[in-house]
Amino acid sequence: MLELEILYQDEHLVAINKPCNLLVHRSDIDKHETRFALQMLRDQLGQHVFPVHRLDKPTSGVLIFALKRNIARLLSEAFAERKIEKTYWAIVRGLTPNEITVNHPLKPKHDKYAGKHNNKKDKPAQPAITHFKRLNTIELPYEVDRYPQSRYSLIEAKPETGRKHQIRRHLKHISHPIIGDVKHGKGTHNRFFKDHFNCDRLLLTCRQMDFEHPISLQPMSIKSGLDENFRRLISAFSW
């Protein structure tokens, strides 16, 4: 049985490195799925675990669970009050600015599985802010789109708010979609990475979370490593 990589654990909380294409918990969105991080971690540890935040199914990286109900409440409040700093890495199309803050409100995503009272289509856009920083770039001698060369950037993203698909939607908004993003990206570039680099995952990962421990109040910094696809690309691009 596949074991999840544990990044940190004490008597109050546990953090794992969630693989891409793994749901956090059961969902009507993917009824055929049989593996979920919540149940896998519960079985691995032999005790109940409580989710306090989410990562999209195709997103990998740091995922935190509480080991006690009261800790789950404290951590959930910390996420809601923006007291937990999340740092993501992504590989995107084009050469991004060195640094840019995207302040672009986002309308709540329509969820066909939500009840009618919680899923009104006329909900107003909510504030959404993401800080982006370019870490590296590459130009490849391939005509993927309408240019003779193709350019890509490795970026760091720090969301100040927590809207659904916020990083993905903000990067689409500034015309630098994430490679492998089926919903918000560009199919030509996604296919290029699949054909040339054998990589067909969403190239977005949560690299680090910084927060105050809910009991000891000590500063915490939990970091995740990169999976095989990310490592292979970074090596191939000499990043």
C-alpha positions as CSV (number, residue, x, y, z in Angstrom):
1,M,0.0,0.0,0.0
2,L,1.3,3.5,-0.9
3,E,2.4,5.4,2.2
4,L,2.1,9.2,2.3
5,E,5.3,11.1,3.0
6,I,5.0,12.7,6.4
7,L,6.8,16.1,6.6
8,Y,6.0,16.9,10.2
9,Q,4.1,15.2,13.1
10,D,3.5,15.9,16.8
11,E,0.6,15.1,19.1
12,H,-1.5,17.9,17.7
13,L,-1.0,18.0,13.9
14,V,0.5,16.2,11.0
15,A,1.6,17.5,7.6
16,I,2.1,15.4,4.5
17,N,3.5,15.9,1.0
18,K,0.3,15.2,-1.0
19,P,0.9,13.6,-4.4
20,C,-0.7,15.2,-7.4
21,N,-4.0,13.6,-8.6
22,L,-5.0,12.6,-5.1
23,L,-8.2,13.9,-3.6
24,V,-8.1,15.2,0.0
25,H,-11.4,13.4,0.9
26,R,-14.4,11.7,-0.8
27,S,-16.2,13.9,-3.3
28,D,-19.1,13.6,-5.7
29,I,-16.8,15.3,-8.2
30,D,-14.8,12.1,-8.7
31,K,-17.2,9.3,-7.6
32,H,-14.9,6.6,-9.3
33,E,-11.9,7.5,-7.0
34,T,-11.0,5.0,-4.3
35,R,-8.0,6.7,-2.8
36,F,-8.2,9.8,-0.6
37,A,-5.5,11.5,1.5
38,L,-7.8,11.7,4.6
39,Q,-8.5,7.9,4.7
40,M,-5.0,6.9,3.7
41,L,-3.4,9.0,6.4
42,R,-6.0,7.8,9.0
43,D,-5.1,4.2,8.1
44,Q,-1.4,4.9,8.1
45,L,-1.4,6.5,11.5
46,G,-4.1,4.3,13.0
47,Q,-6.1,7.3,14.3
48,H,-8.6,9.9,13.3
49,V,-7.3,13.0,11.4
50,F,-9.2,16.2,10.7
51,P,-8.8,18.2,7.5
52,V,-8.2,22.0,8.0
53,H,-7.7,23.1,4.4
54,R,-7.6,21.8,0.9
55,L,-5.4,21.3,-2.1
56,D,-7.0,20.8,-5.5
57,K,-6.8,17.2,-6.7
58,P,-4.0,18.0,-9.3
59,T,-2.0,20.1,-6.9
60,S,0.8,18.5,-4.9
61,G,2.6,19.7,-1.8
62,V,2.1,20.6,1.9
63,L,-1.2,19.4,3.3
64,I,-2.0,19.8,7.0
65,F,-4.3,17.7,9.2
66,A,-5.2,18.1,12.8
67,L,-5.1,15.1,15.2
68,K,-7.6,16.5,17.6
69,R,-11.0,18.3,17.0
70,N,-10.0,21.4,19.0
71,I,-6.8,21.7,17.0
72,A,-8.8,21.5,13.8
73,R,-10.9,24.4,14.9
74,L,-7.8,26.5,15.8
75,L,-6.0,25.7,12.5
76,S,-9.2,26.3,10.5
77,E,-9.5,29.7,12.2
78,A,-5.9,30.5,11.4
79,F,-6.5,29.7,7.7
80,A,-9.7,31.8,7.7
81,E,-7.9,34.8,9.3
82,R,-5.0,34.6,6.9
83,K,-2.5,33.8,9.6
84,I,-0.9,30.9,7.6
85,E,1.4,31.9,4.8
86,K,1.4,29.5,1.8
87,T,4.1,29.4,-0.8
88,Y,3.6,27.7,-4.1
89,W,5.8,27.0,-7.1
90,A,4.4,26.7,-10.7
91,I,5.7,26.5,-14.2
92,V,3.8,28.8,-16.5
93,R,3.7,29.9,-20.1
94,G,5.7,32.9,-21.1
95,L,8.2,35.2,-19.4
96,T,6.4,36.7,-16.3
97,P,7.3,40.0,-14.7
98,N,10.0,39.8,-12.0
99,E,7.4,40.5,-9.4
100,I,3.7,41.3,-9.7
101,T,0.7,41.4,-7.3
102,V,-2.6,40.5,-8.9
103,N,-5.5,42.1,-7.2
104,H,-8.4,40.7,-9.2
105,P,-11.7,39.8,-7.5
106,L,-13.0,36.4,-8.4
107,K,-16.6,35.2,-8.6
108,P,-17.3,32.0,-6.6
109,K,-17.0,29.0,-8.9
110,H,-20.3,27.3,-9.7
111,D,-20.5,23.9,-8.1
112,K,-23.2,21.6,-9.5
113,Y,-22.9,19.4,-6.5
114,A,-23.7,22.1,-4.0
115,G,-27.2,22.7,-2.7
116,K,-29.3,25.4,-4.5
117,H,-29.2,27.7,-1.5
118,N,-25.3,27.6,-1.4
119,N,-24.8,27.7,-5.1
120,K,-26.4,30.9,-6.5
121,K,-25.0,32.0,-9.8
122,D,-25.4,35.7,-9.1
123,K,-22.9,35.8,-6.2
124,P,-20.7,38.9,-6.3
125,A,-17.0,38.7,-7.0
126,Q,-14.9,38.3,-3.9
127,P,-11.6,40.1,-3.1
128,A,-8.6,37.9,-4.3
129,I,-4.9,38.9,-4.1
130,T,-1.9,36.9,-5.1
131,H,1.8,37.9,-5.0
132,F,4.0,36.4,-7.8
133,K,7.7,36.3,-8.1
134,R,9.7,35.0,-11.1
135,L,12.4,32.5,-10.0
136,N,13.8,31.4,-13.4
137,T,13.1,31.3,-17.2
138,I,13.9,29.3,-20.3
139,E,13.4,29.7,-24.0
140,L,13.0,26.5,-26.0
141,P,13.6,26.2,-29.8
142,Y,10.2,24.8,-30.5
143,E,7.2,26.5,-32.2
144,V,4.4,25.5,-29.9
145,D,2.1,28.4,-30.4
146,R,2.5,31.2,-33.0
147,Y,6.1,32.0,-32.2
148,P,9.3,30.2,-33.4
149,Q,10.4,29.8,-29.8
150,S,8.6,28.9,-26.6
151,R,9.2,30.6,-23.3
152,Y,8.4,29.4,-19.8
153,S,8.9,30.7,-16.3
154,L,9.3,29.0,-12.9
155,I,7.4,31.2,-10.4
156,E,6.7,31.5,-6.7
157,A,3.1,32.4,-5.7
158,K,1.9,33.6,-2.3
159,P,-1.9,33.9,-2.2
160,E,-3.1,36.5,0.3
161,T,-6.7,35.3,0.0
162,G,-8.0,31.7,-0.5
163,R,-10.5,31.7,-3.3
164,K,-11.1,28.5,-5.3
165,H,-8.5,28.0,-8.0
166,Q,-7.2,31.4,-7.2
167,I,-3.6,31.0,-8.3
168,R,-4.7,29.2,-11.5
169,R,-7.3,31.9,-12.3
170,H,-5.0,34.8,-11.5
171,L,-2.3,33.4,-13.8
172,K,-4.8,33.0,-16.6
173,H,-5.9,36.6,-16.0
174,I,-2.4,37.9,-16.6
175,S,-1.9,35.5,-19.6
176,H,0.6,33.2,-18.0
177,P,-1.4,30.0,-17.4
178,I,0.1,27.1,-15.6
179,I,1.4,24.2,-17.7
180,G,-0.9,21.2,-17.3
181,D,-3.9,23.3,-16.3
182,V,-6.8,21.7,-18.3
183,K,-9.4,24.2,-17.1
184,H,-7.5,27.5,-17.3
185,G,-4.4,26.7,-19.4
186,K,-3.6,26.3,-23.1
187,G,-3.9,22.9,-24.7
188,T,-1.1,23.4,-27.1
189,H,1.5,23.9,-24.3
190,N,0.0,21.2,-22.2
191,R,0.3,18.7,-25.1
192,F,3.9,19.9,-25.8
193,F,5.0,19.1,-22.2
194,K,3.2,15.7,-22.4
195,D,4.8,14.8,-25.7
196,H,8.3,16.2,-25.2
197,F,8.8,15.8,-21.4
198,N,6.4,13.0,-20.6
199,C,4.7,15.3,-18.1
200,D,0.9,15.6,-18.1
201,R,0.3,16.9,-14.5
202,L,-0.7,20.4,-13.3
203,L,2.7,22.0,-12.6
204,L,1.6,23.6,-9.3
205,T,2.8,22.5,-5.9
206,C,2.6,24.0,-2.4
207,R,6.2,24.2,-1.4
208,Q,5.9,25.7,2.1
209,M,3.6,26.8,4.9
210,D,4.6,29.2,7.7
211,F,2.4,29.6,10.8
212,E,2.3,29.7,14.5
213,H,1.8,26.4,16.2
214,P,-1.7,26.4,17.7
215,I,-0.5,25.2,21.2
216,S,3.2,26.0,21.6
217,L,2.8,29.3,19.7
218,Q,6.3,28.6,18.2
219,P,6.9,29.6,14.6
220,M,6.5,26.7,12.2
221,S,7.9,26.3,8.7
222,I,6.9,23.1,6.9
223,K,8.5,22.5,3.5
224,S,7.9,19.8,0.9
225,G,10.2,18.3,-1.7
226,L,9.4,18.2,-5.4
227,D,8.0,15.1,-7.1
228,E,9.7,13.3,-10.0
229,N,8.0,15.4,-12.8
230,F,9.0,18.7,-11.2
231,R,12.6,17.5,-10.5
232,R,13.0,16.2,-14.0
233,L,11.9,19.4,-15.6
234,I,14.0,21.6,-13.3
235,S,17.0,19.5,-14.2
236,A,16.2,19.5,-17.9
237,F,15.9,23.3,-17.9
238,S,19.1,23.7,-15.8
239,W,17.1,25.5,-13.1
